[in-house]
Amino acid sequence: MTIAITGATGQLGRLALAAVQARAPEAAIVALARNPAADLGVPVRAFDYTKAETLAPALAGIKTLVLISSNDFNDRAGQHRAVIDAAKAAGVGRIIYTSILKGDASPMLLAADHIATEAYLKASGLAVTLLRNGWYTENYTGSLAGSVAHGALIGASGEGRIASAARADYAEAIAVAALDEAHAGKTYELAGDLPHSIADFAAEVSRQVG
């Protein structure tokens, strides 16, 4: 079984690649990235969501495709459709798609592209595994240096609670799904174990930095 991972040079893609390799060192893995010269320890094929005509050839021989959602908000759903069409043309057997938590019902503006992509996947006739990722803890920890320096952590979620998880945890879920065909046709809502408010998060940061 040959597994391909899109966005393999990105933050989640690199972790997913490492997680698959750690769980199955013997697995045949192909990295798909805009820069085919990237040193990722596995074969790398050029793969640019915006160049639809080049996608199907890059997917030749791939059985399981991990489609990590694009971070280009200009036409993200359109880019995803191009990848799905290319996967069908190339004979890919299953797509694992990184969607958003409650992706079929979320009112968040960010969810619209995921809802459209999930619908297109459903209509594609391909075997699909949906990994609906919750918020990344790194969305908060990435700006901690500035928060600590200024003594303030700013957010707009009020008393809302977020069950965030580290990208590495979501990458592990990708690896588990990619390596076992039993996950075909399944949808997983993924998040951290313990929800927290921004105030909770600020309090913990304060405790750790004094």
C-alpha positions as CSV (number, residue, x, y, z in Angstrom):
1,M,0.0,0.0,0.0
2,T,1.5,3.3,-1.1
3,I,0.5,6.3,1.1
4,A,0.8,9.9,-0.2
5,I,0.6,13.0,2.1
6,T,-0.1,16.4,0.6
7,G,1.4,19.5,2.2
8,A,4.3,17.4,3.3
9,T,6.6,20.4,4.0
10,G,3.9,22.1,6.2
11,Q,3.6,22.1,9.9
12,L,1.0,19.3,10.0
13,G,2.2,17.5,6.9
14,R,5.7,17.0,8.3
15,L,4.4,15.6,11.6
16,A,2.0,13.3,9.8
17,L,4.8,12.0,7.6
18,A,6.9,11.3,10.7
19,A,4.0,9.7,12.5
20,V,3.4,7.2,9.7
21,Q,7.1,6.4,9.4
22,A,7.3,5.8,13.2
23,R,4.3,3.5,13.2
24,A,5.2,1.6,10.0
25,P,8.9,2.1,9.0
26,E,8.4,-0.4,6.2
27,A,5.4,1.5,4.7
28,A,5.7,2.9,1.1
29,I,5.3,6.7,1.5
30,V,5.3,9.5,-1.0
31,A,5.5,13.1,0.1
32,L,3.6,15.6,-2.1
33,A,4.9,19.2,-1.9
34,R,5.2,22.3,-4.0
35,N,9.0,22.0,-3.6
36,P,10.0,18.5,-4.9
37,A,13.6,19.2,-3.8
38,A,12.6,19.1,-0.1
39,D,14.6,16.6,1.9
40,L,11.9,14.6,3.8
41,G,13.5,11.2,3.9
42,V,11.0,9.7,1.4
43,P,10.4,10.3,-2.3
44,V,8.9,13.7,-3.0
45,R,6.7,14.6,-5.9
46,A,5.8,18.1,-7.1
47,F,2.2,18.8,-6.0
48,D,0.6,22.3,-6.2
49,Y,-3.1,22.5,-5.5
50,T,-3.4,25.5,-7.9
51,K,-2.0,23.5,-10.9
52,A,-4.8,21.1,-11.6
53,E,-3.3,19.6,-14.7
54,T,-0.2,18.4,-12.9
55,L,-2.0,16.6,-10.0
56,A,-3.1,13.3,-11.5
57,P,0.3,12.3,-12.8
58,A,1.8,13.0,-9.3
59,L,-0.8,10.5,-7.8
60,A,0.2,7.6,-10.1
61,G,0.4,4.4,-8.0
62,I,-1.0,5.9,-4.8
63,K,-3.6,3.8,-3.0
64,T,-4.2,6.1,0.1
65,L,-4.1,9.9,-0.2
66,V,-3.9,12.1,2.9
67,L,-5.4,15.4,1.7
68,I,-4.3,18.1,4.2
69,S,-6.6,21.0,3.7
70,S,-5.1,24.0,1.8
71,N,-4.3,27.2,3.8
72,D,-5.1,29.4,0.7
73,F,-8.4,31.0,1.4
74,N,-8.9,32.4,-2.1
75,D,-10.4,29.2,-3.5
76,R,-9.7,26.5,-1.0
77,A,-12.8,24.4,-1.9
78,G,-11.9,24.7,-5.6
79,Q,-8.4,23.5,-4.9
80,H,-9.7,20.5,-3.0
81,R,-12.1,19.6,-5.8
82,A,-9.1,19.6,-8.2
83,V,-7.2,17.2,-6.0
84,I,-10.3,14.9,-5.6
85,D,-10.8,14.9,-9.3
86,A,-7.1,14.0,-9.9
87,A,-7.3,11.2,-7.3
88,K,-10.3,9.7,-9.2
89,A,-8.4,10.0,-12.5
90,A,-5.3,8.4,-11.0
91,G,-7.1,5.5,-9.4
92,V,-6.5,6.4,-5.8
93,G,-8.4,4.0,-3.5
94,R,-9.1,6.2,-0.5
95,I,-8.8,9.8,0.6
96,I,-8.2,10.9,4.2
97,Y,-9.3,14.5,4.5
98,T,-8.5,16.9,7.4
99,S,-11.7,18.8,7.9
100,I,-12.9,20.9,10.8
101,L,-14.6,19.9,14.0
102,K,-18.4,19.4,13.5
103,G,-17.5,20.1,9.8
104,D,-21.0,19.4,8.5
105,A,-22.8,21.8,10.9
106,S,-20.3,24.3,12.1
107,P,-21.4,28.0,11.8
108,M,-17.8,29.2,11.7
109,L,-16.8,31.1,8.6
110,L,-13.8,28.8,8.2
111,A,-16.1,25.8,8.0
112,A,-17.7,26.7,4.6
113,D,-14.8,25.3,2.5
114,H,-14.7,22.1,4.6
115,I,-18.5,21.6,4.2
116,A,-18.2,22.0,0.5
117,T,-15.2,19.6,0.3
118,E,-16.9,17.0,2.4
119,A,-20.0,17.1,0.1
120,Y,-17.7,16.8,-2.9
121,L,-16.0,13.8,-1.4
122,K,-19.3,12.2,-0.6
123,A,-20.4,12.6,-4.2
124,S,-17.0,11.4,-5.6
125,G,-17.7,7.7,-5.1
126,L,-14.2,7.3,-3.5
127,A,-13.7,5.6,-0.1
128,V,-13.2,8.5,2.4
129,T,-12.1,8.9,6.0
130,L,-12.9,12.3,7.5
131,L,-10.7,13.6,10.3
132,R,-12.5,16.6,11.7
133,N,-9.7,18.4,13.5
134,G,-10.4,20.7,16.4
135,W,-8.4,23.8,17.2
136,Y,-4.6,23.6,17.3
137,T,-3.0,24.4,20.7
138,E,-0.2,26.0,18.7
139,N,-2.7,28.7,17.6
140,Y,-2.2,30.0,21.1
141,T,1.3,28.9,22.0
142,G,2.7,30.4,18.8
143,S,2.2,33.9,20.1
144,L,3.1,33.3,23.7
145,A,6.4,35.2,23.6
146,G,4.6,38.5,22.9
147,S,1.8,37.7,25.5
148,V,4.4,37.1,28.2
149,A,6.4,40.1,27.3
150,H,3.3,42.4,27.5
151,G,1.6,40.6,30.4
152,A,-1.6,40.1,28.4
153,L,-3.3,37.3,26.5
154,I,-6.0,38.6,24.2
155,G,-8.9,36.6,22.8
156,A,-12.4,37.1,21.6
157,S,-14.1,33.9,22.8
158,G,-15.4,35.2,26.1
159,E,-16.3,32.3,28.4
160,G,-16.3,29.9,25.5
161,R,-14.4,26.7,26.1
162,I,-11.9,25.2,23.5
163,A,-10.7,21.6,23.6
164,S,-7.5,22.2,21.7
165,A,-4.9,19.6,20.9
166,A,-1.3,19.7,19.6
167,R,-0.7,19.2,15.9
168,A,1.4,16.2,16.8
169,D,-1.8,14.5,18.2
170,Y,-3.7,15.2,15.0
171,A,-0.8,13.9,13.1
172,E,-1.0,10.6,15.0
173,A,-4.7,10.3,14.1
174,I,-3.7,10.7,10.4
175,A,-1.1,7.9,10.8
176,V,-3.6,5.6,12.4
177,A,-6.2,6.2,9.7
178,A,-3.8,6.0,6.9
179,L,-2.3,2.6,7.9
180,D,-5.6,0.8,8.5
181,E,-8.2,0.4,5.7
182,A,-10.8,-0.3,8.4
183,H,-11.2,3.4,8.8
184,A,-12.6,3.8,5.4
185,G,-16.1,5.3,5.5
186,K,-15.6,6.6,9.0
187,T,-15.8,10.2,10.4
188,Y,-13.9,11.2,13.5
189,E,-14.5,14.3,15.6
190,L,-11.0,15.1,17.1
191,A,-10.2,17.4,19.9
192,G,-8.3,17.6,23.2
193,D,-9.5,15.8,26.3
194,L,-10.1,18.8,28.5
195,P,-11.8,22.1,27.3
196,H,-10.5,25.4,28.5
197,S,-11.4,29.0,28.3
198,I,-8.9,31.7,27.3
199,A,-8.9,32.8,30.9
200,D,-8.0,29.3,32.0
201,F,-5.2,29.3,29.4
202,A,-3.9,32.7,30.7
203,A,-3.9,31.5,34.2
204,E,-1.9,28.4,33.3
205,V,0.6,30.5,31.4
206,S,0.9,32.9,34.4
207,R,1.5,29.9,36.7
208,Q,4.3,28.6,34.5
209,V,6.1,31.9,33.8
210,G,5.6,33.3,37.3
